[in-house]
Amino acid sequence: MAKLSDMFTQARRAQNGGSMGFLGKNRTEVKPRAAALVVEFPTIDAGDAESAIKAGADGLLFAWDGTDSAALTPIKQGIEAAKVGNENAIFGLHITEGWDTLEHDSLEQLKEQGVNYIILPLSAPARLLAMHVKDLQIVVTVPMREGDMYPLFMRNLTAFETIAAVQLDFGLSDGISDLSIEEIIQYRAVRESVRFPALLDIPDDITEADAFTLTTLGIQAVILTAAKTSAETAKHIKATRKLLEKVYQEEKDKSNPLKP
């Protein structure tokens, strides 16, 4: 089963176009990007999920309250529909509550639905980090809090080997490019302390200046919330991908200034 690390790696790797296979099926050229692109759906619709993947999302993230087993059926349907657009897409589940009811069998069931990783808050039971389920990875949400000792406190997360990545809950909903050097240093201190690969929520109207500012945080994926319609979501996905491609290329050009 695909892993988060595969998604992070593929995002920074170009894929040539052309035809493949006996029937010569066309394959779209994919440009490398500064980070992978994940779309989060507050509500689930199989058609919207498939549309988002076809528009260029590398993965999808769904919400679940941790208790309603019936809600897992539409999640599975959404995942199966999305795989039509990209069989290598990665799917996550943002568990919003009900963590106390989760057991090993519960996590096994999530894997069977096609979920690759789950996102848990710091308030979730620590025992969940010890429940190793093959091919189901754990992501922990890391909020931004004040205090000089906070980055040192967050460094303790590195003691848990079952954590695959972190979601940085920094509240950067607007004015990203207006952040001061001091503010970026504070965010960077927390980012560096956790060391795991990181996903970061971004606004749907992210600008080029915002995108370049975000690169200073060393993130591996951005999370874009789905819009009210699949057409709007697709528009935001394409615009964000274009920015991530540009940032990657310009960063690459800066690191190779003598290359023609």
Sequence and secondary structure as in RCSB ss.txt:
>XXXX:A:sequence
MAKLSDMFTQARRAQNGGSMGFLGKNRTEVKPRAAALVVEFPTIDAGDAESAIKAGADGLLFAWDGTDSAALTPI
KQGIEAAKVGNENAIFGLHITEGWDTLEHDSLEQLKEQGVNYIILPLSAPARLLAMHVKDLQIVVTVPMREGDMY
PLFMRNLTAFETIAAVQLDFGLSDGISDLSIEEIIQYRAVRESVRFPALLDIPDDITEADAFTLTTLGIQAVILT
AAKTSAETAKHIKATRKLLEKVYQEEKDKSNPLKP
>XXXX:A:secstr
   HHHHHHHHTS B  EEETTTTEEE  B   SSEEEEEESS  HHHHHHHHHHT SEEEEEE SS GGGHHHH
HHHHHHHHHH TT EEEEEE S GGG  HHHHHHHHHTT  EEEE TTS GGGGG   TT EEEEEEE    TTH
HHHHGGGGG TTEEEEEEE    S GGG  HHHHHHHHHHHHHH S EEEEE TT  HHHHHHHGGG  SEEEEE
  SSHHHHHHHHHHHHHHHHHHHHHHHHHH TT  
